[in-house]
Amino acid sequence: MNDTTRADLERLQIQVGRIIGDLKAALDAPLAIMASGEAWTGNRANGFGTSMEIHKDVLRQGADTIDEDIDAAVAAAPAEEAPA
């Protein structure tokens, strides 16, 4: 039996919401440095930058999936009744 309540899920949603934006933006700064040419340039740098872009997309998709899964769980949870 699962004792997770809608309130528990909503608290989780708030906690995750606080960090999900940071997670999605985690690779923005190094990618900006790579794009500016301040780190290094050349074919190897371009390949590294492309790889970082792929990792950024995977990270963002994972963050979106977590967020969407929690949203779906909250929406599916029955509303709690107020105490009598």
NUTILUM-333061 format. One record per atom (N, C-alpha, C, CB): residue in one letter; atom name; x, y, z. Coordinates in pm, 1 decimal. Glycine has a CB too. Example, Ala and Ser with C-alpha at 12.3 -4.5 7.8 and 13.67 -1.06 7.14 Angstrom:
<nodes>
<node rest="A" atom="N" u="1319.0" v="-569.0" w="780.0"/>
<node rest="A" atom="CA" u="1230.0" v="-450.0" w="780.0"/>
<node rest="A" atom="C" u="1320.0" v="-330.0" w="780.0"/>
<node rest="A" atom="CB" u="1130.8" v="-447.3" w="904.6"/>
<node rest="S" atom="N" u="1285.0" v="-225.0" w="708.0"/>
<node rest="S" atom="CA" u="1367.0" v="-106.0" w="714.0"/>
<node rest="S" atom="C" u="1290.0" v="3.0" w="787.0"/>
<node rest="S" atom="CB" u="1408.4" v="-59.8" w="572.5"/>
</nodes>
This chain:
<nodes>
<node rest="M" atom="N" u="83.6" v="-118.5" w="0.0"/>
<node rest="M" atom="CA" u="0.0" v="0.0" w="0.0"/>
<node rest="M" atom="C" u="88.0" v="124.8" w="0.0"/>
<node rest="M" atom="CB" u="-95.1" v="-0.1" w="121.6"/>
<node rest="N" atom="N" u="51.1" v="222.0" w="-81.6"/>
<node rest="N" atom="CA" u="127.1" v="345.3" w="-92.3"/>
<node rest="N" atom="C" u="64.2" v="451.3" w="-3.1"/>
<node rest="N" atom="CB" u="133.5" v="393.6" w="-238.8"/>
<node rest="D" atom="N" u="142.2" v="503.1" w="90.4"/>
<node rest="D" atom="CA" u="90.8" v="603.2" w="183.8"/>
<node rest="D" atom="C" u="118.7" v="745.8" w="137.8"/>
<node rest="D" atom="CB" u="150.9" v="581.5" w="320.8"/>
<node rest="T" atom="N" u="164.7" v="763.5" w="14.1"/>
<node rest="T" atom="CA" u="191.9" v="896.6" w="-37.6"/>
<node rest="T" atom="C" u="60.3" v="969.6" w="-61.9"/>
<node rest="T" atom="CB" u="275.3" v="889.3" w="-167.3"/>
<node rest="T" atom="N" u="48.6" v="1087.1" w="-5.1"/>
<node rest="T" atom="CA" u="-73.2" v="1166.1" w="-21.6"/>
<node rest="T" atom="C" u="-51.2" v="1274.9" w="-126.3"/>
<node rest="T" atom="CB" u="-116.6" v="1228.6" w="113.2"/>
<node rest="R" atom="N" u="-159.7" v="1335.7" w="-167.4"/>
<node rest="R" atom="CA" u="-150.2" v="1446.6" w="-262.1"/>
<node rest="R" atom="C" u="-64.4" v="1558.0" w="-203.0"/>
<node rest="R" atom="CB" u="-290.7" v="1499.9" w="-298.6"/>
<node rest="A" atom="N" u="-79.1" v="1583.8" w="-73.1"/>
<node rest="A" atom="CA" u="1.6" v="1688.2" w="-8.4"/>
<node rest="A" atom="C" u="150.6" v="1653.9" w="-15.9"/>
<node rest="A" atom="CB" u="-41.5" v="1706.4" w="139.2"/>
<node rest="D" atom="N" u="184.0" v="1525.7" w="2.9"/>
<node rest="D" atom="CA" u="323.3" v="1483.0" w="-9.3"/>
<node rest="D" atom="C" u="375.1" v="1510.6" w="-150.0"/>
<node rest="D" atom="CB" u="337.5" v="1333.3" w="24.7"/>
<node rest="L" atom="N" u="294.3" v="1477.5" w="-249.5"/>
<node rest="L" atom="CA" u="333.5" v="1498.4" w="-388.6"/>
<node rest="L" atom="C" u="347.9" v="1647.5" w="-419.9"/>
<node rest="L" atom="CB" u="230.9" v="1434.3" w="-483.0"/>
<node rest="E" atom="N" u="259.4" v="1728.5" w="-364.5"/>
<node rest="E" atom="CA" u="267.8" v="1872.6" w="-388.0"/>
<node rest="E" atom="C" u="393.1" v="1931.0" w="-323.1"/>
<node rest="E" atom="CB" u="142.3" v="1943.2" w="-334.0"/>
<node rest="R" atom="N" u="430.5" v="1880.0" w="-205.7"/>
<node rest="R" atom="CA" u="555.6" v="1924.5" w="-142.2"/>
<node rest="R" atom="C" u="675.5" v="1883.9" w="-228.8"/>
<node rest="R" atom="CB" u="569.2" v="1864.1" w="1.4"/>
<node rest="L" atom="N" u="671.9" v="1762.7" w="-280.3"/>
<node rest="L" atom="CA" u="778.2" v="1715.8" w="-369.2"/>
<node rest="L" atom="C" u="785.7" v="1804.4" w="-493.5"/>
<node rest="L" atom="CB" u="754.8" v="1568.2" w="-409.4"/>
<node rest="Q" atom="N" u="671.4" v="1838.4" w="-546.5"/>
<node rest="Q" atom="CA" u="664.4" v="1922.9" w="-665.6"/>
<node rest="Q" atom="C" u="730.8" v="2058.7" w="-638.3"/>
<node rest="Q" atom="CB" u="516.9" v="1942.4" w="-709.7"/>
<node rest="I" atom="N" u="706.1" v="2114.7" w="-523.1"/>
<node rest="I" atom="CA" u="767.7" v="2243.0" w="-486.4"/>
<node rest="I" atom="C" u="918.1" v="2228.0" w="-471.2"/>
<node rest="I" atom="CB" u="706.8" v="2297.3" w="-356.0"/>
<node rest="Q" atom="N" u="960.8" v="2121.9" w="-402.6"/>
<node rest="Q" atom="CA" u="1104.1" v="2100.3" w="-381.5"/>
<node rest="Q" atom="C" u="1178.0" v="2080.9" w="-513.9"/>
<node rest="Q" atom="CB" u="1126.5" v="1978.9" w="-291.0"/>
<node rest="V" atom="N" u="1120.7" v="2000.9" w="-600.5"/>
<node rest="V" atom="CA" u="1184.1" v="1976.2" w="-730.1"/>
<node rest="V" atom="C" u="1179.9" v="2103.1" w="-815.5"/>
<node rest="V" atom="CB" u="1114.3" v="1858.9" w="-803.7"/>
<node rest="G" atom="N" u="1070.0" v="2175.0" w="-807.9"/>
<node rest="G" atom="CA" u="1057.5" v="2298.5" w="-885.3"/>
<node rest="G" atom="C" u="1165.2" v="2400.1" w="-852.6"/>
<node rest="G" atom="CB" u="922.7" v="2360.0" w="-861.9"/>
<node rest="R" atom="N" u="1213.6" v="2397.0" w="-728.6"/>
<node rest="R" atom="CA" u="1318.1" v="2490.9" w="-687.1"/>
<node rest="R" atom="C" u="1450.8" v="2464.8" w="-757.2"/>
<node rest="R" atom="CB" u="1337.7" v="2483.6" w="-537.1"/>
<node rest="I" atom="N" u="1475.2" v="2340.1" w="-796.5"/>
<node rest="I" atom="CA" u="1605.5" v="2307.5" w="-855.9"/>
<node rest="I" atom="C" u="1598.8" v="2270.2" w="-1004.3"/>
<node rest="I" atom="CB" u="1667.7" v="2194.2" w="-779.8"/>
<node rest="I" atom="N" u="1479.6" v="2249.8" w="-1057.0"/>
<node rest="I" atom="CA" u="1468.4" v="2202.0" w="-1194.7"/>
<node rest="I" atom="C" u="1526.2" v="2303.7" w="-1294.6"/>
<node rest="I" atom="CB" u="1321.4" v="2172.8" w="-1228.4"/>
<node rest="G" atom="N" u="1505.3" v="2432.7" w="-1270.0"/>
<node rest="G" atom="CA" u="1561.6" v="2535.7" w="-1358.0"/>
<node rest="G" atom="C" u="1713.3" v="2534.9" w="-1355.9"/>
<node rest="G" atom="CB" u="1510.7" v="2673.2" w="-1317.9"/>
<node rest="D" atom="N" u="1770.0" v="2516.8" w="-1235.1"/>
<node rest="D" atom="CA" u="1915.7" v="2508.9" w="-1223.6"/>
<node rest="D" atom="C" u="1968.6" v="2387.3" w="-1298.5"/>
<node rest="D" atom="CB" u="1958.3" v="2503.1" w="-1075.8"/>
<node rest="L" atom="N" u="1897.6" v="2277.6" w="-1288.3"/>
<node rest="L" atom="CA" u="1938.3" v="2155.8" w="-1356.9"/>
<node rest="L" atom="C" u="1938.4" v="2177.1" w="-1508.2"/>
<node rest="L" atom="CB" u="1845.4" v="2039.2" w="-1319.1"/>
<node rest="K" atom="N" u="1833.7" v="2239.6" w="-1559.0"/>
<node rest="K" atom="CA" u="1824.2" v="2263.2" w="-1703.2"/>
<node rest="K" atom="C" u="1933.3" v="2357.9" w="-1753.4"/>
<node rest="K" atom="CB" u="1687.2" v="2319.8" w="-1737.6"/>
<node rest="A" atom="N" u="1975.6" v="2451.5" w="-1668.2"/>
<node rest="A" atom="CA" u="2073.9" v="2551.4" w="-1709.1"/>
<node rest="A" atom="C" u="2217.1" v="2513.2" w="-1671.7"/>
<node rest="A" atom="CB" u="2039.7" v="2684.3" w="-1647.5"/>
<node rest="A" atom="N" u="2236.6" v="2393.9" w="-1619.8"/>
<node rest="A" atom="CA" u="2366.3" v="2353.9" w="-1564.9"/>
<node rest="A" atom="C" u="2481.6" v="2366.2" w="-1664.0"/>
<node rest="A" atom="CB" u="2358.4" v="2212.7" w="-1516.2"/>
<node rest="L" atom="N" u="2457.8" v="2344.9" w="-1790.9"/>
<node rest="L" atom="CA" u="2566.0" v="2348.7" w="-1889.0"/>
<node rest="L" atom="C" u="2568.8" v="2478.2" w="-1970.8"/>
<node rest="L" atom="CB" u="2553.7" v="2230.9" w="-1982.2"/>
<node rest="D" atom="N" u="2482.7" v="2572.8" w="-1938.4"/>
<node rest="D" atom="CA" u="2477.5" v="2696.4" w="-2015.8"/>
<node rest="D" atom="C" u="2608.3" v="2775.6" w="-2009.8"/>
<node rest="D" atom="CB" u="2363.7" v="2782.7" w="-1966.4"/>
<node rest="A" atom="N" u="2664.9" v="2791.5" w="-1890.5"/>
<node rest="A" atom="CA" u="2787.2" v="2872.2" w="-1876.8"/>
<node rest="A" atom="C" u="2905.0" v="2811.4" w="-1953.9"/>
<node rest="A" atom="CB" u="2824.4" v="2886.6" w="-1728.5"/>
<node rest="P" atom="N" u="2934.6" v="2680.8" w="-1936.1"/>
<node rest="P" atom="CA" u="3047.1" v="2627.2" w="-2014.0"/>
<node rest="P" atom="C" u="3021.7" v="2629.9" w="-2164.2"/>
<node rest="P" atom="CB" u="3076.6" v="2485.4" w="-1970.8"/>
<node rest="L" atom="N" u="2897.1" v="2613.5" w="-2205.6"/>
<node rest="L" atom="CA" u="2868.0" v="2619.5" w="-2348.5"/>
<node rest="L" atom="C" u="2887.9" v="2760.9" w="-2402.3"/>
<node rest="L" atom="CB" u="2724.9" v="2572.2" w="-2375.9"/>
<node rest="A" atom="N" u="2854.0" v="2861.0" w="-2322.4"/>
<node rest="A" atom="CA" u="2875.4" v="2999.4" w="-2364.8"/>
<node rest="A" atom="C" u="3024.7" v="3028.1" w="-2380.1"/>
<node rest="A" atom="CB" u="2812.1" v="3097.4" w="-2263.8"/>
<node rest="I" atom="N" u="3104.7" v="2975.1" w="-2287.1"/>
<node rest="I" atom="CA" u="3249.7" v="2992.4" w="-2296.5"/>
<node rest="I" atom="C" u="3302.1" v="2924.2" w="-2422.5"/>
<node rest="I" atom="CB" u="3320.0" v="2935.5" w="-2170.8"/>
<node rest="M" atom="N" u="3254.7" v="2801.9" w="-2448.2"/>
<node rest="M" atom="CA" u="3298.4" v="2730.5" w="-2569.0"/>
<node rest="M" atom="C" u="3259.0" v="2808.0" w="-2694.6"/>
<node rest="M" atom="CB" u="3237.6" v="2588.3" w="-2573.1"/>
<node rest="A" atom="N" u="3137.5" v="2859.4" w="-2698.7"/>
<node rest="A" atom="CA" u="3088.8" v="2930.7" w="-2817.5"/>
<node rest="A" atom="C" u="3166.4" v="3059.7" w="-2840.4"/>
<node rest="A" atom="CB" u="2939.3" v="2961.8" w="-2803.9"/>
<node rest="S" atom="N" u="3215.4" v="3121.5" w="-2731.9"/>
<node rest="S" atom="CA" u="3287.2" v="3248.3" w="-2745.8"/>
<node rest="S" atom="C" u="3429.5" v="3228.9" w="-2798.3"/>
<node rest="S" atom="CB" u="3291.5" v="3320.4" w="-2612.1"/>
<node rest="G" atom="N" u="3480.3" v="3106.5" w="-2792.3"/>
<node rest="G" atom="CA" u="3617.1" v="3080.2" w="-2833.8"/>
<node rest="G" atom="C" u="3718.5" v="3110.9" w="-2725.7"/>
<node rest="G" atom="CB" u="3649.0" v="3159.5" w="-2955.8"/>
<node rest="E" atom="N" u="3670.7" v="3141.4" w="-2603.5"/>
<node rest="E" atom="CA" u="3761.4" v="3175.5" w="-2494.8"/>
<node rest="E" atom="C" u="3829.0" v="3052.4" w="-2434.1"/>
<node rest="E" atom="CB" u="3686.5" v="3250.7" w="-2387.4"/>
<node rest="A" atom="N" u="3772.3" v="2935.4" w="-2452.5"/>
<node rest="A" atom="CA" u="3832.5" v="2814.2" w="-2395.8"/>
<node rest="A" atom="C" u="3942.8" v="2765.7" w="-2488.4"/>
<node rest="A" atom="CB" u="3725.5" v="2702.6" w="-2374.5"/>
<node rest="W" atom="N" u="3907.5" v="2725.9" w="-2605.1"/>
<node rest="W" atom="CA" u="4000.9" v="2691.2" w="-2711.7"/>
<node rest="W" atom="C" u="3920.8" v="2677.2" w="-2839.0"/>
<node rest="W" atom="CB" u="4080.1" v="2560.0" w="-2679.6"/>
<node rest="T" atom="N" u="3987.4" v="2673.5" w="-2949.7"/>
<node rest="T" atom="CA" u="3920.1" v="2666.5" w="-3079.8"/>
<node rest="T" atom="C" u="3977.4" v="2550.6" w="-3159.7"/>
<node rest="T" atom="CB" u="3935.6" v="2799.9" w="-3158.3"/>
<node rest="G" atom="N" u="3912.3" v="2522.6" w="-3269.3"/>
<node rest="G" atom="CA" u="3958.6" v="2416.4" w="-3357.8"/>
<node rest="G" atom="C" u="3858.2" v="2303.3" w="-3365.7"/>
<node rest="G" atom="CB" u="4092.6" v="2363.3" w="-3311.1"/>
<node rest="N" atom="N" u="3893.3" v="2203.3" w="-3443.7"/>
<node rest="N" atom="CA" u="3802.4" v="2090.4" w="-3464.9"/>
<node rest="N" atom="C" u="3772.4" v="2016.1" w="-3336.0"/>
<node rest="N" atom="CB" u="3861.0" v="1994.5" w="-3566.3"/>
<node rest="R" atom="N" u="3874.6" v="1997.6" w="-3254.6"/>
<node rest="R" atom="CA" u="3853.4" v="1925.4" w="-3128.1"/>
<node rest="R" atom="C" u="3759.2" v="2004.6" w="-3036.8"/>
<node rest="R" atom="CB" u="3989.2" v="1899.9" w="-3056.2"/>
<node rest="A" atom="N" u="3777.2" v="2135.4" w="-3032.4"/>
<node rest="A" atom="CA" u="3689.0" v="2220.0" w="-2952.1"/>
<node rest="A" atom="C" u="3546.0" v="2215.1" w="-3005.7"/>
<node rest="A" atom="CB" u="3740.5" v="2365.2" w="-2950.4"/>
<node rest="N" atom="N" u="3531.7" v="2217.4" w="-3137.1"/>
<node rest="N" atom="CA" u="3397.9" v="2209.3" w="-3196.9"/>
<node rest="N" atom="C" u="3330.9" v="2077.7" w="-3162.3"/>
<node rest="N" atom="CB" u="3405.5" v="2225.6" w="-3349.1"/>
<node rest="G" atom="N" u="3405.5" v="1969.1" w="-3168.0"/>
<node rest="G" atom="CA" u="3350.8" v="1838.6" w="-3131.7"/>
<node rest="G" atom="C" u="3309.8" v="1833.2" w="-2986.4"/>
<node rest="G" atom="CB" u="3451.3" v="1729.7" w="-3160.2"/>
<node rest="F" atom="N" u="3392.5" v="1892.1" w="-2900.5"/>
<node rest="F" atom="CA" u="3360.1" v="1895.8" w="-2758.3"/>
<node rest="F" atom="C" u="3233.8" v="1978.1" w="-2735.1"/>
<node rest="F" atom="CB" u="3477.7" v="1953.6" w="-2677.2"/>
<node rest="G" atom="N" u="3224.9" v="2092.9" w="-2802.2"/>
<node rest="G" atom="CA" u="3106.0" v="2177.8" w="-2788.9"/>
<node rest="G" atom="C" u="2980.0" v="2106.4" w="-2836.1"/>
<node rest="G" atom="CB" u="3124.3" v="2307.2" w="-2867.8"/>
<node rest="T" atom="N" u="2990.4" v="2034.3" w="-2945.7"/>
<node rest="T" atom="CA" u="2876.6" v="1957.3" w="-2995.9"/>
<node rest="T" atom="C" u="2835.1" v="1850.2" w="-2895.5"/>
<node rest="T" atom="CB" u="2910.8" v="1892.8" w="-3131.1"/>
<node rest="S" atom="N" u="2933.8" v="1783.7" w="-2838.0"/>
<node rest="S" atom="CA" u="2905.5" v="1682.0" w="-2736.9"/>
<node rest="S" atom="C" u="2837.2" v="1743.4" w="-2615.2"/>
<node rest="S" atom="CB" u="3034.6" v="1611.3" w="-2694.5"/>
<node rest="M" atom="N" u="2883.5" v="1860.7" w="-2574.1"/>
<node rest="M" atom="CA" u="2821.6" v="1929.0" w="-2459.8"/>
<node rest="M" atom="C" u="2676.1" v="1966.9" w="-2491.3"/>
<node rest="M" atom="CB" u="2902.8" v="2055.5" w="-2422.0"/>
<node rest="E" atom="N" u="2650.9" v="2010.1" w="-2613.9"/>
<node rest="E" atom="CA" u="2513.1" v="2044.0" w="-2654.0"/>
<node rest="E" atom="C" u="2422.9" v="1920.8" w="-2644.2"/>
<node rest="E" atom="CB" u="2510.5" v="2100.9" w="-2799.0"/>
<node rest="I" atom="N" u="2473.9" v="1807.6" w="-2685.9"/>
<node rest="I" atom="CA" u="2396.4" v="1682.9" w="-2677.3"/>
<node rest="I" atom="C" u="2368.3" v="1649.5" w="-2531.6"/>
<node rest="I" atom="CB" u="2471.9" v="1565.7" w="-2745.7"/>
<node rest="H" atom="N" u="2469.7" v="1661.0" w="-2448.1"/>
<node rest="H" atom="CA" u="2450.4" v="1633.2" w="-2305.1"/>
<node rest="H" atom="C" u="2351.5" v="1731.7" w="-2243.0"/>
<node rest="H" atom="CB" u="2585.1" v="1639.7" w="-2230.3"/>
<node rest="K" atom="N" u="2357.0" v="1857.0" w="-2286.1"/>
<node rest="K" atom="CA" u="2262.0" v="1957.2" w="-2235.7"/>
<node rest="K" atom="C" u="2119.9" v="1917.5" w="-2272.7"/>
<node rest="K" atom="CB" u="2294.7" v="2097.9" w="-2292.1"/>
<node rest="D" atom="N" u="2099.7" v="1874.7" w="-2396.1"/>
<node rest="D" atom="CA" u="1965.7" v="1832.7" w="-2439.4"/>
<node rest="D" atom="C" u="1916.0" v="1713.4" w="-2357.9"/>
<node rest="D" atom="CB" u="1966.5" v="1797.3" w="-2589.1"/>
<node rest="V" atom="N" u="2003.5" v="1617.1" w="-2333.6"/>
<node rest="V" atom="CA" u="1966.2" v="1499.8" w="-2253.9"/>
<node rest="V" atom="C" u="1931.0" v="1541.9" w="-2111.6"/>
<node rest="V" atom="CB" u="2080.9" v="1395.8" w="-2252.4"/>
<node rest="L" atom="N" u="2010.7" v="1631.6" w="-2054.8"/>
<node rest="L" atom="CA" u="1985.6" v="1680.8" w="-1919.3"/>
<node rest="L" atom="C" u="1852.6" v="1753.9" w="-1911.4"/>
<node rest="L" atom="CB" u="2098.7" v="1773.2" w="-1874.0"/>
<node rest="R" atom="N" u="1825.2" v="1840.0" w="-2007.9"/>
<node rest="R" atom="CA" u="1697.8" v="1914.4" w="-2010.3"/>
<node rest="R" atom="C" u="1579.2" v="1819.8" w="-2027.6"/>
<node rest="R" atom="CB" u="1698.4" v="2019.2" w="-2124.0"/>
<node rest="Q" atom="N" u="1593.6" v="1720.7" w="-2114.4"/>
<node rest="Q" atom="CA" u="1484.2" v="1625.1" w="-2135.4"/>
<node rest="Q" atom="C" u="1457.5" v="1546.4" w="-2007.6"/>
<node rest="Q" atom="CB" u="1517.4" v="1528.6" w="-2251.7"/>
<node rest="G" atom="N" u="1563.5" v="1506.3" w="-1939.3"/>
<node rest="G" atom="CA" u="1547.1" v="1435.2" w="-1812.9"/>
<node rest="G" atom="C" u="1478.8" v="1521.1" w="-1708.9"/>
<node rest="G" atom="CB" u="1681.2" v="1388.7" w="-1760.9"/>
<node rest="A" atom="N" u="1518.6" v="1646.9" w="-1700.7"/>
<node rest="A" atom="CA" u="1456.2" v="1739.3" w="-1605.2"/>
<node rest="A" atom="C" u="1308.4" v="1759.1" w="-1639.2"/>
<node rest="A" atom="CB" u="1530.1" v="1875.7" w="-1604.9"/>
<node rest="D" atom="N" u="1279.1" v="1775.1" w="-1767.3"/>
<node rest="D" atom="CA" u="1139.1" v="1790.1" w="-1809.1"/>
<node rest="D" atom="C" u="1057.8" v="1665.5" w="-1774.9"/>
<node rest="D" atom="CB" u="1130.8" v="1818.3" w="-1960.2"/>
<node rest="T" atom="N" u="1115.3" v="1549.1" w="-1794.9"/>
<node rest="T" atom="CA" u="1046.2" v="1423.7" w="-1765.3"/>
<node rest="T" atom="C" u="1015.7" v="1413.1" w="-1617.1"/>
<node rest="T" atom="CB" u="1129.9" v="1303.9" w="-1810.5"/>
<node rest="I" atom="N" u="1112.1" v="1445.3" w="-1533.0"/>
<node rest="I" atom="CA" u="1089.7" v="1443.1" w="-1387.8"/>
<node rest="I" atom="C" u="975.6" v="1537.1" w="-1351.8"/>
<node rest="I" atom="CB" u="1218.5" v="1482.9" w="-1311.0"/>
<node rest="D" atom="N" u="982.6" v="1658.4" w="-1404.4"/>
<node rest="D" atom="CA" u="879.9" v="1759.1" w="-1376.7"/>
<node rest="D" atom="C" u="742.0" v="1711.5" w="-1423.2"/>
<node rest="D" atom="CB" u="915.7" v="1892.1" w="-1445.3"/>
<node rest="E" atom="N" u="735.6" v="1657.0" w="-1543.5"/>
<node rest="E" atom="CA" u="608.4" v="1609.0" w="-1598.7"/>
<node rest="E" atom="C" u="554.8" v="1489.5" w="-1519.7"/>
<node rest="E" atom="CB" u="625.7" v="1570.5" w="-1746.4"/>
<node rest="D" atom="N" u="642.2" v="1399.1" w="-1477.9"/>
<node rest="D" atom="CA" u="599.4" v="1282.8" w="-1399.8"/>
<node rest="D" atom="C" u="539.7" v="1325.4" w="-1265.5"/>
<node rest="D" atom="CB" u="717.8" v="1187.3" w="-1376.9"/>
<node rest="I" atom="N" u="603.6" v="1421.5" w="-1200.8"/>
<node rest="I" atom="CA" u="550.4" v="1469.3" w="-1072.6"/>
<node rest="I" atom="C" u="418.5" v="1542.0" w="-1094.7"/>
<node rest="I" atom="CB" u="651.8" v="1562.6" w="-1002.1"/>
<node rest="D" atom="N" u="410.6" v="1624.7" w="-1197.8"/>
<node rest="D" atom="CA" u="284.0" v="1692.9" w="-1228.9"/>
<node rest="D" atom="C" u="171.9" v="1591.7" w="-1251.6"/>
<node rest="D" atom="CB" u="300.0" v="1782.9" w="-1353.4"/>
<node rest="A" atom="N" u="200.8" v="1485.2" w="-1325.7"/>
<node rest="A" atom="CA" u="99.7" v="1382.8" w="-1353.3"/>
<node rest="A" atom="C" u="58.2" v="1310.7" w="-1225.8"/>
<node rest="A" atom="CB" u="152.4" v="1281.7" w="-1455.7"/>
<node rest="A" atom="N" u="154.5" v="1282.2" w="-1138.8"/>
<node rest="A" atom="CA" u="122.1" v="1214.7" w="-1012.4"/>
<node rest="A" atom="C" u="34.4" v="1302.8" w="-924.6"/>
<node rest="A" atom="CB" u="250.6" v="1177.0" w="-936.9"/>
<node rest="V" atom="N" u="64.4" v="1432.4" w="-920.2"/>
<node rest="V" atom="CA" u="-18.2" v="1525.4" w="-840.0"/>
<node rest="V" atom="C" u="-158.5" v="1531.8" w="-900.5"/>
<node rest="V" atom="CB" u="46.4" v="1669.3" w="-834.7"/>
<node rest="A" atom="N" u="-168.2" v="1543.3" w="-1031.5"/>
<node rest="A" atom="CA" u="-298.8" v="1552.8" w="-1096.3"/>
<node rest="A" atom="C" u="-381.4" v="1425.1" w="-1074.9"/>
<node rest="A" atom="CB" u="-281.5" v="1580.0" w="-1246.4"/>
<node rest="A" atom="N" u="-315.4" v="1309.8" w="-1067.9"/>
<node rest="A" atom="CA" u="-387.1" v="1182.7" w="-1053.5"/>
<node rest="A" atom="C" u="-423.3" v="1151.7" w="-908.0"/>
<node rest="A" atom="CB" u="-303.0" v="1069.5" w="-1110.2"/>
<node rest="A" atom="N" u="-357.9" v="1218.6" w="-815.3"/>
<node rest="A" atom="CA" u="-384.1" v="1190.4" w="-673.7"/>
<node rest="A" atom="C" u="-520.3" v="1246.3" w="-633.9"/>
<node rest="A" atom="CB" u="-272.7" v="1250.5" w="-583.8"/>
<node rest="P" atom="N" u="-594.9" v="1171.5" w="-556.4"/>
<node rest="P" atom="CA" u="-724.2" v="1222.2" w="-512.4"/>
<node rest="P" atom="C" u="-706.3" v="1341.5" w="-419.8"/>
<node rest="P" atom="CB" u="-804.0" v="1112.2" w="-442.4"/>
<node rest="A" atom="N" u="-797.5" v="1435.6" w="-432.6"/>
<node rest="A" atom="CA" u="-794.4" v="1552.2" w="-344.1"/>
<node rest="A" atom="C" u="-821.7" v="1504.3" w="-201.4"/>
<node rest="A" atom="CB" u="-899.5" v="1661.0" w="-388.7"/>
<node rest="E" atom="N" u="-753.6" v="1566.9" w="-107.9"/>
<node rest="E" atom="CA" u="-773.4" v="1528.3" w="31.3"/>
<node rest="E" atom="C" u="-892.4" v="1602.7" w="87.0"/>
<node rest="E" atom="CB" u="-647.3" v="1556.2" w="115.7"/>
<node rest="E" atom="N" u="-966.0" v="1532.5" w="169.9"/>
<node rest="E" atom="CA" u="-1082.7" v="1593.3" w="231.7"/>
<node rest="E" atom="C" u="-1039.1" v="1671.2" w="353.4"/>
<node rest="E" atom="CB" u="-1187.6" v="1487.3" w="269.4"/>
<node rest="A" atom="N" u="-1105.8" v="1784.6" w="375.6"/>
<node rest="A" atom="CA" u="-1077.9" v="1864.6" w="493.9"/>
<node rest="A" atom="C" u="-1125.4" v="1789.5" w="617.9"/>
<node rest="A" atom="CB" u="-1146.1" v="2003.5" w="484.0"/>
<node rest="P" atom="N" u="-1053.2" v="1799.8" w="728.6"/>
<node rest="P" atom="CA" u="-1096.3" v="1730.3" w="851.0"/>
<node rest="P" atom="C" u="-1234.1" v="1779.8" w="894.9"/>
<node rest="P" atom="CB" u="-993.2" v="1751.3" w="965.1"/>
<node rest="A" atom="N" u="-1313.7" v="1688.5" w="947.3"/>
<node rest="A" atom="CA" u="-1448.9" v="1723.2" w="990.8"/>
<node rest="A" atom="C" u="-1450.1" v="1790.6" w="1124.6"/>
<node rest="A" atom="CB" u="-1535.0" v="1601.5" w="996.1"/>
</nodes>
